[in-house]
Amino acid sequence: MRILVTGGAGFIGSALVRHLIEKTNHEVLNFDKLTYAGTLSTVERVASSNRYRFVQGDICDADAVRCAIAEFKPEIVTHLAAESHVDRSIDGPRAFVETNVIGTFTMLSEARAYWLCLDDEAKASFRFHHISTDEVYGSLGDTGLFTEETPYDPRSPYSASKAGSDHLVSAWGHTFGLPVLITNCSNNYGPYHFPEKLIPLMIVKALTGAGLPVYGGGDQVRDWLFVDDHVHALQAVFEKGEPGRTYNVGGNSEKQNIEVVKTVCTILDRLRPRVDGQSYATQITYVADRPGHDKRYAIDASRIKNELGWEPAETFETGIEKTVAWYLDNQSWWEAIVAEHKADQRRGLSV
Ligand SMILES: NC(=O)c1ccc[n+]([C@@H]2O[C@H](COP(=O)([O-])OP(=O)(O)OC[C@H]3O[C@@H](n4cnc5c(N)ncnc54)[C@H](O)[C@@H]3O)[C@@H](O)[C@H]2O)c1
């Protein structure tokens, strides 16, 4: 199949692109603006494949999206391009509304215009798969899980913009009959994760001898999923999912942020001990909490498991070991990014 991947130079999109080129026979068009979060180094190893193409473009630019779709003729659109960092959405929400809401609207409009001109068979098999987050459901107390029926209750500008985009996708399905799919996934981690998100930030700061800034008491709970498991879930959904349906994707791996940071430190202590023999955990520094910080997210992924047969292959323990080892083996990848963003004085980075 011909699969258009928006945001294919980012963390999850690039994992999807690498998987599709290396492990399947699908053709891929990677459509990405290359914002601060996107770099072609994430897809370098598949870039020479004759089943891979790249177009630099903005999902808010209807002409650019229309041209890419007309030229590539996708059978599946997997829409991952987004502004994705909650801290940045607090400091500057506009880009989140523009990319996540207007950009998704533009993708839907152009996909629909193209879809309307397809023959009946191609129309029926076409899919618009929107990749979203569990953060649209809000925050849980100490118990309970998000199901696909949990009412939306987004709290941050990021999750509100993703919730808005999810509603637009549903509307295009209900009102116009576009065969849409939505997945709401928990926190991902793994290789090529931009070092502003919790896990890569901690690895990089630990290795560079900096403080490890933990928000509040570090007691917020997230359900962690290894990125390749998310990619397998996406493939199951766009190949076998029922149009109009939403699927929650989670790792069944609830951890407090502080547990995650201490686990990273323990693995680093073993794989790359500090020269002074002290633990990396001595670098942990507690910083003022993020405003409106959601307490707990946890996913009930039984629908995707029961209907599509997907389950994560990695536990948190195996996935985090692989992730830390990857950052140790690929120091030049993240050093280049850190050097480029050295001057950033963003929320969550200072100690
Ligand atoms: N990272 C997670 O834990 C997680 C969890 C659930 C869902 N998601 C969702 O998955 C998707 C991918 O997340 P990620 O972590 O890979 O994000 P990311 O920030 O690593 O990558 C986003 C990519 O989108 C591109 N992009 C941004 N604005 C664009 C625009 N206007 N036009 C074209 N390209 C643009 C960027 O250049 C980048 O390559 C997002 O929609 C996000 O909301 C992420």
The ligand as an SDF file (V2000), in Angstrom:
LIG
                    3D

 44 48  0  0  0  0  0  0  0  0999 V2000
    5.2060   11.0900   22.3080 N   0  0  0  0  0  0  0  0  0  0  0  0
    4.1950   10.5160   22.9470 C   0  0  0  0  0  0  0  0  0  0  0  0
    4.3800    9.9780   24.0440 O   0  0  0  0  0  0  0  0  0  0  0  0
    2.8210   10.4930   22.3170 C   0  0  0  0  0  0  0  0  0  0  0  0
    1.8240    9.7270   22.9190 C   0  0  0  0  0  0  0  0  0  0  0  0
    0.5620    9.6710   22.3260 C   0  0  0  0  0  0  0  0  0  0  0  0
    0.3250   10.3620   21.1550 C   0  0  0  0  0  0  0  0  0  0  0  0
    1.3000   11.1170   20.6020 N   0  0  0  0  0  0  0  0  0  0  0  0
    0.9970   11.8030   19.3330 C   0  0  0  0  0  0  0  0  0  0  0  0
    1.7780   11.1690   18.3300 O   0  0  0  0  0  0  0  0  0  0  0  0
    2.1620   12.1260   17.3400 C   0  0  0  0  0  0  0  0  0  0  0  0
    3.6670   12.1200   17.1820 C   0  0  0  0  0  0  0  0  0  0  0  0
    4.2560   12.4480   18.4400 O   0  0  0  0  0  0  0  0  0  0  0  0
    5.8340   12.5470   18.5840 P   0  0  0  0  0  0  0  0  0  0  0  0
    6.1520   12.3560   19.9960 O   0  0  0  0  0  0  0  0  0  0  0  0
    6.4810   11.7070   17.5380 O   0  0  0  0  0  0  0  0  0  0  0  0
    6.0570   14.0790   18.2100 O   0  0  0  0  0  0  0  0  0  0  0  0
    7.3840   14.8400   17.7760 P   0  0  0  0  0  0  0  0  0  0  0  0
    7.2750   16.2080   18.3480 O   0  0  0  0  0  0  0  0  0  0  0  0
    8.5930   14.0200   18.0840 O   0  0  0  0  0  0  0  0  0  0  0  0
    7.2870   14.9190   16.1870 O   0  0  0  0  0  0  0  0  0  0  0  0
    6.3410   15.7290   15.5410 C   0  0  0  0  0  0  0  0  0  0  0  0
    6.7320   15.8130   14.0810 C   0  0  0  0  0  0  0  0  0  0  0  0
    5.7340   16.5950   13.4190 O   0  0  0  0  0  0  0  0  0  0  0  0
    6.3820   17.5570   12.5800 C   0  0  0  0  0  0  0  0  0  0  0  0
    5.5150   18.7340   12.4820 N   0  0  0  0  0  0  0  0  0  0  0  0
    5.1830   19.5930   13.4810 C   0  0  0  0  0  0  0  0  0  0  0  0
    4.3990   20.5700   12.9990 N   0  0  0  0  0  0  0  0  0  0  0  0
    4.2030   20.2980   11.6760 C   0  0  0  0  0  0  0  0  0  0  0  0
    3.4660   20.9380   10.6400 C   0  0  0  0  0  0  0  0  0  0  0  0
    2.7890   22.0760   10.8500 N   0  0  0  0  0  0  0  0  0  0  0  0
    3.4760   20.3760    9.4010 N   0  0  0  0  0  0  0  0  0  0  0  0
    4.1790   19.2270    9.1610 C   0  0  0  0  0  0  0  0  0  0  0  0
    4.9260   18.6070   10.1030 N   0  0  0  0  0  0  0  0  0  0  0  0
    4.9220   19.1300   11.3470 C   0  0  0  0  0  0  0  0  0  0  0  0
    7.6950   17.8650   13.2840 C   0  0  0  0  0  0  0  0  0  0  0  0
    8.6720   18.3930   12.3900 O   0  0  0  0  0  0  0  0  0  0  0  0
    8.0770   16.4960   13.8340 C   0  0  0  0  0  0  0  0  0  0  0  0
    8.8360   15.7740   12.9050 O   0  0  0  0  0  0  0  0  0  0  0  0
    1.5920   13.4580   17.8040 C   0  0  0  0  0  0  0  0  0  0  0  0
    0.3880   13.6800   17.1290 O   0  0  0  0  0  0  0  0  0  0  0  0
    1.3490   13.2670   19.2910 C   0  0  0  0  0  0  0  0  0  0  0  0
    0.2860   14.0730   19.7310 O   0  0  0  0  0  0  0  0  0  0  0  0
    2.5360   11.1950   21.1500 C   0  0  0  0  0  0  0  0  0  0  0  0
  1  2  1  0
  2  3  2  0
  2  4  1  0
  4  5  1  0
  4 44  2  0
  5  6  2  0
  6  7  1  0
  7  8  2  0
  8  9  1  0
  8 44  1  0
  9 10  1  0
  9 42  1  0
 10 11  1  0
 11 12  1  0
 11 40  1  0
 12 13  1  0
 13 14  1  0
 14 15  2  0
 14 16  1  0
 14 17  1  0
 17 18  1  0
 18 19  2  0
 18 20  1  0
 18 21  1  0
 21 22  1  0
 22 23  1  0
 23 24  1  0
 23 38  1  0
 24 25  1  0
 25 26  1  0
 25 36  1  0
 26 27  1  0
 26 35  1  0
 27 28  2  0
 28 29  1  0
 29 30  1  0
 29 35  2  0
 30 31  1  0
 30 32  2  0
 32 33  1  0
 33 34  2  0
 34 35  1  0
 36 37  1  0
 36 38  1  0
 38 39  1  0
 40 41  1  0
 40 42  1  0
 42 43  1  0
M  CHG  2   8   1  16  -1
M  END
$$$$
